[in-house]
Amino acid sequence: MSTNIIIESNVNNLDNKEVKIKRTRNRLTKKQQFVKEREQIILQLNNILGINEKSNTFYLYDVINSQQIKDRLKELSEEVKKYFKCGSWHYFIASNNNEDVQDMALIRCIYKDEGYVLTTKVKNIIRNNNKVRTVQYYLMKDIN
């Protein structure tokens, strides 16, 4: 494996040439390497949460109380490990330590890593003829 070396010299101090050697990265990051796969995971996650072109919101109550969403997120987490650098994500650290994992942590990390911004608003919604106070998440793509 060869490394690219960039040599910088300090122009102000020509007598004592200070040479700094910077090594550049030859290997592609997972973000550069798996662009299509990561887009597919985002589409799957949007499908799980019910996000589409008309509605870019979902409720925390639905994520917490739906066993179907929890199961599908657990299946998706295996693919996430392949295509995302997720060693420092709380979701995987907690699951490796056999602790209680919050599915919202996985959702936040995936969207954040792909450049999405999640904003929140507290809402009262009706589920099963009961008024429930929950958090509504708005999903926006960061254009910067």
Secondary structure per residue as TSV (DSSP state, phi and psi in degrees):
chain	resnum	aa	ss	phi	psi
A	1	M	-	360.0	125.4
A	2	S	-	-96.4	152.5
A	3	T	-	-118.5	142.9
A	4	N	-	-84.1	132.7
A	5	I	E	-119.7	128.7
A	6	I	E	-111.7	126.8
A	7	I	E	-104.9	126.8
A	8	E	E	-115.5	137.4
A	9	S	E	-119.9	149.3
A	10	N	-	-83.0	113.6
A	11	V	S	-72.1	-31.7
A	12	N	S	-66.7	-29.3
A	13	N	-	-116.9	79.2
A	14	L	S	-75.9	-27.6
A	15	D	S	-66.1	-51.8
A	16	N	S	-103.4	85.6
A	17	K	-	-65.7	114.1
A	18	E	-	-92.1	122.2
A	19	V	E	-112.0	124.1
A	20	K	E	-109.8	133.0
A	21	I	E	-106.7	120.7
A	22	K	E	-109.1	132.6
A	23	R	E	-103.6	134.4
A	24	T	-	-98.3	162.3
A	25	R	-	-87.0	125.5
A	26	N	-	-88.2	-33.6
A	27	R	S	-81.4	137.9
A	28	L	-	-73.1	145.9
A	29	T	-	-77.0	165.7
A	30	K	H	-63.3	-32.0
A	31	K	H	-66.1	-37.5
A	32	Q	H	-79.0	-34.5
A	33	Q	H	-79.1	-36.9
A	34	F	-	-116.4	54.4
A	35	V	H	-65.3	-50.0
A	36	K	H	-66.8	-40.8
A	37	E	H	-64.6	-39.3
A	38	R	H	-67.6	-36.5
A	39	E	H	-63.9	-39.2
A	40	Q	H	-63.9	-38.3
A	41	I	H	-66.4	-40.1
A	42	I	H	-62.0	-42.8
A	43	L	H	-63.6	-40.2
A	44	Q	H	-64.7	-42.2
A	45	L	H	-65.1	-41.0
A	46	N	H	-61.0	-40.0
A	47	N	H	-64.9	-42.3
A	48	I	H	-61.8	-42.4
A	49	L	H	-86.5	-6.8
A	50	G	T	80.0	26.3
A	51	I	-	-91.0	130.9
A	52	N	-	-141.8	-169.2
A	53	E	S	-64.8	-31.1
A	54	K	S	-85.9	-33.0
A	55	S	-	-127.3	120.3
A	56	N	-	-113.4	33.4
A	57	T	E	-127.4	157.5
A	58	F	E	-150.9	161.6
A	59	Y	E	-107.4	139.8
A	60	L	H	-62.0	-36.8
A	61	Y	H	-56.4	-42.3
A	62	D	H	-67.2	-37.5
A	63	V	H	-68.0	-41.5
A	64	I	H	-72.2	-39.5
A	65	N	H	-98.3	-1.1
A	66	S	-	-102.0	114.8
A	67	Q	H	-68.1	-31.9
A	68	Q	H	-63.2	-43.6
A	69	I	H	-64.4	-42.2
A	70	K	H	-61.8	-42.7
A	71	D	H	-65.9	-42.8
A	72	R	H	-67.9	-34.2
A	73	L	H	-68.3	-35.8
A	74	K	H	-64.7	-40.7
A	75	E	H	-64.9	-40.8
A	76	L	H	-68.4	-27.8
A	77	S	H	-63.7	-28.5
A	78	E	H	-67.8	-38.2
A	79	E	H	-70.0	-35.7
A	80	V	H	-60.7	-38.9
A	81	K	H	-60.7	-32.3
A	82	K	H	-74.3	-36.8
A	83	Y	H	-110.5	-4.5
A	84	F	S	-125.0	149.0
A	85	K	-	-84.4	98.4
A	86	C	-	-124.9	21.7
A	87	G	T	-65.5	-25.9
A	88	S	T	-102.8	6.6
A	89	W	-	-75.1	133.4
A	90	H	H	-59.6	-34.3
A	91	Y	H	-57.8	-45.6
A	92	F	H	-79.7	-33.1
A	93	I	H	-63.6	-45.2
A	94	A	H	-66.7	-39.8
A	95	S	H	-69.4	-31.9
A	96	N	H	-69.9	-28.3
A	97	N	T	-93.4	12.4
A	98	N	T	55.9	37.6
A	99	E	-	-97.9	169.7
A	100	D	-	-68.6	127.6
A	101	V	-	-106.5	143.0
A	102	Q	-	-101.4	125.7
A	103	D	H	-65.4	-27.1
A	104	M	H	-64.8	-29.2
A	105	A	H	-64.1	-41.4
A	106	L	H	-65.6	-44.1
A	107	I	H	-60.8	-47.4
A	108	R	H	-60.0	-45.3
A	109	C	H	-65.3	-41.0
A	110	I	H	-62.9	-49.8
A	111	Y	H	-65.4	-40.4
A	112	K	H	-63.3	-41.5
A	113	D	H	-66.7	-27.3
A	114	E	T	-92.5	4.9
A	115	G	T	87.7	21.2
A	116	Y	E	-95.0	153.2
A	117	V	E	-115.4	128.6
A	118	L	E	-104.6	120.3
A	119	T	E	-112.3	155.7
A	120	T	E	-125.5	158.2
A	121	K	E	-152.4	135.3
A	122	V	E	-79.9	130.5
A	123	K	E	-133.8	154.9
A	124	N	E	-104.0	123.4
A	125	I	E	-125.4	165.1
A	126	I	E	-110.0	120.1
A	127	R	E	-130.8	128.2
A	128	N	T	54.9	43.0
A	129	N	T	61.5	21.2
A	130	N	E	-121.1	141.3
A	131	K	E	-84.0	124.7
A	132	V	E	-125.3	136.2
A	133	R	E	-93.7	125.3
A	134	T	E	-147.0	179.2
A	135	V	E	-105.8	131.2
A	136	Q	E	-101.7	127.6
A	137	Y	E	-100.4	131.4
A	138	Y	E	-106.4	131.7
A	139	L	E	-106.7	125.1
A	140	M	E	-134.8	141.4
A	141	K	E	-82.9	127.7
A	142	D	-	-76.0	124.4
A	143	I	-	-88.7	-4.8
A	144	N	-	-81.9	360.0
